[in-house]
Amino acid sequence: MVKRFLLLFLLMITVSVFAQESIQTLLIKSGDLKKYPGENLLTIFDSTFVDVQESGLTYVVNHTLTKILTAKGAMEQSVIKFGYDPMSAYVEINKVRIYRKDGSIETLNISRILDYPAPARAIYWGAREKMLTIGKLDPGDAVDVIMFRKGFTYALLQNNDEDKYIPPMRGHFYDIVDFYSSNPYKIKVYQVSVPQNKILQFEFYNGEAQISSWVENGKDVYTFKKKEVLPFQGEPRMVALSDVAPKLLLSTSPDWFAKSQWFFKINEDFGSFESTPEIKTKVNQILVGAKDESDSISRLTHWCADEIRYSGISMGEGEGFTLHKGEMTFTDRCGVCKDKAGMLITMLRAAGFKSYPAMTMAGSRIDYIPADQFNHCVTIVKHRDETFQLLDPTWVPFVRELWSSAEQQQQYLMGIPEGSDLATTPVSDPANHRLKIYGKADLQNNGTVNGQITITAEGQSDASVRGLFKYSNKTQWFQNVERELLRLWPQARITNIDYSNPDDYLTEPIRITISYSIPQFAVVTPDILIFTPLTASEIFKSFQGHLAFDPGLKERKYPFRDRCSRLVEMSETITLPPFKKVIHVPESLSKPGTAASFEGGYQVNGNTISFESKAILGKRIYDPSDWLEFKDVVEAQNSFAEKQIIIEL
């Protein structure tokens, strides 16, 4: 009965939006490739009606009409799919029709809908997909779909059929609605009906929408409408699309403090962090010889990072916001982020520390409306001085950090007894992620160079360099290092490689020393040698994320992101063969800045030439106004790679 009412109500909404025009009329008036050049599909309308129950359970009906503009669009729309998690959501495709361009209407047999396990990698939680084959379509045809759904996107501890669809924070409602698409749409409507005793907070981000509200049948009804929306035109390496494209956030949760306290209580009630004699024994073993509380925290964090494999399997109750019990994870030695975080909390508590879980959103921003904008779980520990420290055993396997600085400038919410507001991780000093390459070389008058370079790194730069060893078989280590030289000089020959122990990442930073010989390194004429020093040639470019940016982009509209803040230092001394004079040395460059800076240049001293450069990349996430400084650094470093030293023999 509820579903039938919602279906009828949605059809009324859709009809009213278009002033009772027929779908065939809408198809004719909507436009074609002349109006939307380069597009394959046109969404004529996307209408959603959400009915929120007192328990927080939602009944949702969605009605879409999509017009085919090109043959490619016909192929894309020939099959429709909807993903869902049966532990927390029920999905039903109610009606699918094809409006042919000749005016005929074809209603598809929905009994042919397939329901099957969704493809998965690393996380196997029983997600499923519903699929219906539409068949052959032609430009001008349109596909009309009506779908019903109840539930939410995270599973929790519930038993009966209806209760399992109630959201984790019982009695509260939230939603995150994207008002952008990969294809243009004429209109998008989102309407939600909420019991009047629930206060709905909402905000429309990164744009504007038509908003209206009224009271109907004892509920507050809110409607959000946006017309004539074209595909979002992004920029290379910008922040997540959801950070800058139009979206709507809604929540009845009063604030982040309430969410924090709820997250704390639900895990404590479940007993997620209860220890066992076996766990306590392992903790004692790990902490033998620990110097202080920081050393103890480090040891336990790295054990959980390295010894708990990242693999999510369906473990029954305890999915979603409720962390699995430490006993389960300790036995299975595997789990996803929340299991690794929960294992660390359990071990820290067994060692006498106060430790709690925290939620964050890896890869995008969390905005202030307290909707559940989370995809990642981490650990916090309280030191004796009452300060909290963030720990992430998921992102730091074989990394010298305890909290990955690839997560700096990222919002998080702690689940602590007193509650917490939303917070943001600080910027990490670029010196914490130093990459240093220095060397000595002997250039012969026949153009051959013999030399040695040493690479040292710290923090996230250490993790990148160490990856040459940690993520491949030992038989491939030599080739991994050699590849970096062969990329620039295919004739290069490595005569020796010496490196620190890649497995011993806690004792010292990574170090690689390479001895090499490169025939025809310099261009030789009877009177002249032309060359670019190895370190100036952007050797080991893959460890310098900023060099992957295209500096040709003159300005930016949106924030952009690098992997991490970093300090890159290069130095090299080249001994020259007997020569008459130095004809040309590239001029020194200085690009000061607050977000990013660069300085570098050459010095001639007797029979040697020295090169030094230093690039400082100050953040992970940059404002558009930072782009000029950032691109100056990239251009300056590229400039030294493209310019040569010329000496007369």
N, C-alpha and C positions, 0 to 999 in steps of 0.2 A: 504493500500500500504506500509506504513512504517513497519507495523508488518510483512508482507510477506517478505520484504527485510531483516529484521533482522533475521527471521527464516532461510532464505537461507544462510545469512552471518554466522550465528552460526554453521550451519551444515558444512560449508566450514572450519571454525576454528577447529571444532572437528575432521574432516577428516585429516586436515593438521597436527594436533598434533600427530596423529598416523600413519603418512606416508601412508595414504590412505589404511590402513588395514581395512578389513571388521569387523563388530561388532562380527560376529561369530568367526573370528580368534582371536580377542581381548579376547573373553570369554575363548577360549581354552588356550591361552598363559598367561592369567592373574594370574593363580595360584589357589590353593584350600586350604583345611585345613592343608595340609602338610607344605605349605608356611606360612599360617596365622593361626597357632594353637590357639584355644580358641576364635576365632572371629566368628561372626554369619553372617555378611554382608561384602562385599567388594565393595567399590565404584571404578569402573573402570575409569570413568572420571566424573568430575563436571565442566562444561564449562559455563561461563557467559559472555554475551556481553551486554554492557551498551552504549546506544547512548544518549548523553546529548544535549539538545536543548538550543537555545539562552536564553530562559526563565528560564532555570534550570530544566525544566521537563525532566524526563528520561524515555526512552523506554528500557526495560530489557528483554532479552531472556535467559533462563537457560535450559541447556540440561544435564541430568544425566543418567548414566547407572550403575545400582546396581546389583551385582551378589549375589545370595543366596548361603551361605556356609553350613548352618545347618537348621534343622527343626525349631528351634527357630527363625532363621533369616527369614524363610518363613512366619511364623506367624506375625513377626514384619512388613513385607513388604506387607502383604495381603490387607492392606488398606493404601492409601496415603492421606495425608491431607495438605492443605496450608491455613494458617491464613492470614487475611487481614482486613483493616479498610476501608469500602466503602467510607468514607468521604475523604480519602486521597490517596487511591490506587485502581487500577483496576487489577484484576488477572484473567488469562484465561489459563486453561490447554489445550494445543493444540493437543498433541498426546501422547498416552501411548501404548507401545508395550511390549509384553512378548516374549523374546527369550528363547525358550525351549532348554533343554540340548540335545534333539534329533535332533536339527537343524531346527525345525519348528518355525514360527513366527506368533504370534497372535496379531492383532491390536484391542484394546478395543474400545467399543462404548462410546465416551466421552459425548454423550447425557445423559448418566446415572449418570453424575457428580451431586452430591447434593451440594446445597449452603444453609447454615443454620446459625442461630445465634451461635456464639462460646460460650462454657461454660464460665461463669464469676462469680466472687465473689468480692464484695465490689466496683468494678468499672464496670459500665454498659454503655459503650460508643458505643454500636452497632457493636462491632467487629464480624466478620463472619469467617466461614471456608468453604472451598471447599473440598469435599471428593469423592474419587472414590474407589470402591471395586475392588481389583485386582483379588481376588479369590485364588484358590489353587495353591501353588507354591511348587517346589521341589528343594532340593540342586542341584546346577548346572544351574538352570534357572536364568534369569536376567530380570530386569524391566527397561525399557527405557522411560523417561519422558521428554517432551518438554513443557515449560511453558513460557507464556508472562506476563509481568507486566509493568504497568506504575504508577508513583506516588512516594510516599515516606512513612515515618512512622508516621508523625505527621500531624494532620489536622489544618486548619487555616481559616481565613475569606475570602472565595472566593465564587463565585456565579455560573458561567457557568460551564458546564460539564468538559471542558478541563482545565480551570484555577484551579479547585480544586485540581488537581494533581501536580500543580507547588509547589515546596518546599517553606517553610515559608519565607526564606531569598531569595526573588525573584531574579532570574538571577544567583544564585550560586548553586553549586552542592557539595554534600558530600556523602561519603559512608563509612561504617565500615564492613569489610569483614573478617570473621573468616577463617583461614587456618588450622583449626583443626576439628576433628570430633570424634564421639564415635566409629566409625568403620574405618578401614584403607582405604586409597584410593590410586590408582595408580598415578593419576594426577589431579590437580585442576588448572583451568585456569580462570583468570578474566581479561577481556579486556574492556577498556573504551575509548570512542571516544568523545573528548571535542573540542568545537569551539576554534580556535586558539587565539581569543582575551581573553580567560580565562586562567589564570595562575593556573595550577594544582599543589598543594602541596601534597606530599605523603610520607609515611614512612612505611616500613615493620618492625614490632616489633617482638621480641622474636624468631628470626630465620632468615633464608635467603630464598630468592626466585630468580628465573631467571627473570630479568626485561628487557624489550626492548621497543622501541618507534619509531614511524615513522609518516610521514604526509600523509594523504589520504583524498581526496575530501575536502580539505580546513579545515580539522580537525586534531588535534594531537591525535594519537592513542597510548595508553599505554597497554602493556600486562604483566601480572604477572603470573608466572607459578611455581608450586611446585610439585615435583614428590615423589612417594614412601613415603607417610606419614602414620605413625602408630598412633593409638590412644594415646592421651597425657596421660602420667603416672603422675598423681598428687600425692599430699601428704595430709594426714589428716589435716584439719583446716588451709589449706593454703589460700592465698588471692584468689580473684575471678579468675576463669580460664582465662578470657580475659586479666588479668594482666600479665600472664606468658606464655600463649600459643601463637603460631604464629598468627598474624593478620595484616591486611593492613588497614591503614587510608588514606583517600583522601579528599581533600577539595579545593574549589576555593575561599573560604573566605580568605581575605588577612591576618587577624590575629584575636586574641581574642578581641582586642579593637573594631574592626568593629562589631563583634558579640555582644559585650556588648552594644554598642550604638544602634544597631538595636533592641535588646531586650527591651531597655528602650523606644525607640520611638514607637514601635508597640503597647505597652500597654498604653502609654500616648495618642496616637492618638485614641485608642479605648475607652478611658475613664474608664479604669479598676478600678481606685481608687477614683472616684468621690463619695463624701459623700452625705448623705441625712439628712433631719431634724431628722428622726428616729435614724439614726446611731449616729449623733451628740449628741442626748439626751442620748443614751446608754453610749457613751464615757464619758459624764459628770457624769453620775451616777457611773460608774466604778472608776473614778478618785477622787471621794469625799474623802477627807482625805489623799490623796497621799502626801508623804513626800518630794519627789524630783523627778528629771527626771528618775532616775533609778527605783524608786518605780512605777512611772507611766508606764514605759515601761514594767515592770514585770506584773503589773495588766492587761494591755491590752493583753500581750502575753498569759498569762494563761487563760484569758477569751476566746480568740480565740481557744486555745488548748482544753479547757474543754467543751465549749458550741457549737462548730461547729463539728458535727458528721462526721467521715470519711466515706463517701459514695459517689461514683461517678456515676451520672446518666447523660444520654445524654441531654445536654442543648442547642443543636443547635450551632449557631455560637459562637466562643470563645473557642473552644477546642484547644489542642496543646499548643503552646507557648504563646497564648494570654490568659491572666487571665480573668476569668469571672468578671463582675462588682460587686463591694462590695454590691450594693443594692440587687442583686440576691442571693448572699450567705447569707446575713443578713436575708433575707426573708425565704429562704429554711432551714437555719441552718444546712446545710450539704455541703459536697464537698470533693474533693481530696486535695492533698498537695498544689497545686497552688491556690485553692480556700481559704484554710485556711491562706496561706501566703498573698494572695491578701486582705482578710478580715482584717488581721492585718495591712497591709500597709494603707488601707483606714482609719482604726481607728487611727493609729498613726498620719497620716496627719490631720485628724479631730482634733486631740489634739495639733497640732502645730509642730509636728516633721517632719523632712525630712526623708522619708523612700522609699525604692525601692525593687524590687524583685531581687532574685539571683537564679542561676541554679547550681545544683550539681549532682553527680552520687553516690547515696547511694549503697554501697556494692562493688564498684570497682573503679579503678583509671581512671582519665581523662588524656590522653596523650596530647602532645603539638600541634599536628596537629589540627586545629580548625574545626574538624568534630563535629557533635552534639551528644556528648557523655553524655547525660543528661537523668535522669529519676526522678528527684526530684526538687521541687521548695521551696525556703525558703525566709526569709525576712531579710533585713538589715535596720538599723536605724542609723542616724548620730547624735552623741551627740553634745552638745554645743562646745566642744573642737575640733570638726571637725573629730573625730575618728569614725569609723564604728563599729557596733556591729552586729553579726549574731544572728538571732532569728529563731527558728523552731517550730511553733505551731503544726505541725503534730506529732513530736516525743516527745513532752513534756507534754502531758496530765497527770496530777497528778504526775509530776516530778518536783523536786525543781530547776532544771536548766532551763535556757531560751534557750540554745542551747545544744542539746543532745551531751554528750561527747562520745556517741557511734558513732559519726560522726567526731571524731578527725582524723587528718592526711588525710583529704578528700579534694579533689580539688573543687573549686567553682568559678563561674563567676558572678560578680555583673552587673546588668543592670542599669547603672548610666549615666547621661548626658554627662560627659566628657570621658566615656569609661573606661574600666578596663582590666587589664591583668588577666590571670588565677592565682588564689591564692590557698593556702593550709591552712586548719584549723590547729592551733597549737596543740601540745600535751598538755593534761590536767594533771596537777599535781596529782599524785596518792592520795595525801592527800585530794583532792576534792571528792574522792570516797571511803572514809574510811568505812570499815566494822570492828566493834569492838565487840567481844564477851568476856564477862568476868563473872566470877562466883565464888561462894563459895560452898563447899560441905563438908558433914560430913560422913565419911566412917565408917560403923559398922564392928565389928569383924565377923559378920555372912555374910558379903559380900554385904549387902544392903547399898546404898548410898542415902542420902537425901540432896537436895541442891537447888540452885537457880542460873539461868544464865540470863544475860541481853544482848540483842542485840541492838546495835545502829548503824546507818548507815547515810551516806551522799551521795549526788550526784546520780550517777547511781547505787551504792550499795543500797541507800535508795529506789530507784525505784524498785529494785529487791525484797527487803524485804517487801516493802509496797504492792507489788503485791499479797502477801498472803491474803490481805484483799480486795484490789480494784477490783480484777478480779474474784471474786466469791461471792456467796450469804452469807449474814451475818451468816446464820445457819451453814456454812461450815468453819468459821474462826477457831474455836477451833480445828477441825480435820486437817486443813492445818498446824497449828503449831505442833500439836501432831504427825503428820506424820514424821516430821523430827527426833524426838526422837525414834519413833517406827522403823524407818529404821535401826537404829543401835542396839536398845535394845527393842525387841518386848514385853518384860515384863514391860516396863516403864509405870509409871502412873503420869499424870500431876495433881497436886493438886490445882494449881491456875495459871491463866494467866492475866497479867495486861499489857496494851499497851496504847500508846498515840493515839489520835484521828486520824485514817487513812485518814479521809477527810481533815483534817487541815494540808496539806502538806507544806504550806507557813510559818506557824508560827514557827515550830520546826522540826528537823529530827525525823524520826521514832524511836520508842523505844518499845521493847517487853521484859517483865520480866516473866520468867517461873519458877514456883516452881514445883519440881518433886521428885519422889521417884522411885528408880530402884532396886528391889530385884535381888539378884544374879548378881549384877554388877561386883563384883570381884570373881575370882576363889578362893575357900576356901579349904584349907587342915587343918589338926589339928595344923600345925605350921606356915603356910604361907598364905599370901594374895597376889594375882596377879591381877593387874588392869591397865587400861589406862585411864587417866583423860578424862572427857567428852569433854573438849575443844580441847584436842590433837587428838581426834578421828575423826576429820573432820566433826563435827556437822554443819549443815546448809551448806553442800557442794555445794548445788545448787546455792548459792550466790557467789561462788568462781569459776569463769569460768576457771581459770588456772588449777584447779584440774581435769577438764574434758580432759586435754591433756594426751596422752600416752607418758611418758618419755622414753619408750623403744626404740623410734626412735633415733638412734645414731647421725645422722646429717640430715640437710635439704638442698635441692637445691633451694627452693623457699621461699619467704617471707610468714609469717603466721600471723594470727590475732586472738586476743582475743576480747571480747565484749568491753572492756574499760580498761584503766589504773586503778589501785586500790591499796589501802593500806589495808592489813588485819592484825589485831592485836588480839591476843588471850591471855587471862590471867585467871588463876584460882588458888585458894588456897584450898587445901584439908586437913581437920583435920583428923588425923589418930586415930584409936583405940590404946589402950596401946600396945606397941610393944617392942621387944628387939633390933632390928637393921634393918636398910635398907640394904637389900642384893644387890639390883641392881636398879640403876636409869640410863635411857638412857643418853648417853653423849650429851653435848651441840653441836650444829651445827652452823657454820657461813659460809654463801655462799655470799661473796661480789660480786657486779657487778654493771655495769652502766645501763644496760637495765632491770635487775631484780636482786633482792637480798633477802636473808633470814637470819634470826638469831633466835635461840630459844634454850631453855633448862630449866632445873629444878634446884630448890634450896631447900635444906632440912633445916628447922629451927625449932628445938625442935620437937613438935608433929605435925608439918605441912609440907606439900610439896607444893611448888608453881611452876606453869608452866607458861612460857611466850614465845610468839613467835611473830615475825613480818615479814610479806612478803610484798615486794614492787614490783609491776608489773608496769613498767615505761611507757608502750605505749599501743596503740591498735594494730598497725601494726608493726611487728618486721622483721628485716633482718634475713636471714639465719644464719649469724654470731652470732646473739643473742640467738640462740637455746640452746647452752650449758649452759648459765646463766639461761635461762628460765626453762630448764629441771632440773637444780640443785635445783631450788626453789620447783618445784613440787615433786621431789624425797625427798627433805629434809622434806617437810610437810607430805608426805606419810610415811616417816620413823618414825616420832613420832606417827602416827596413828597405826603403825604395831608393835611398841615395848611396853613392859610392865614394870611397876614398881613392884618390888618384895620386900615385907617386911616380916620379921620373927616375929611372935607373941610371 
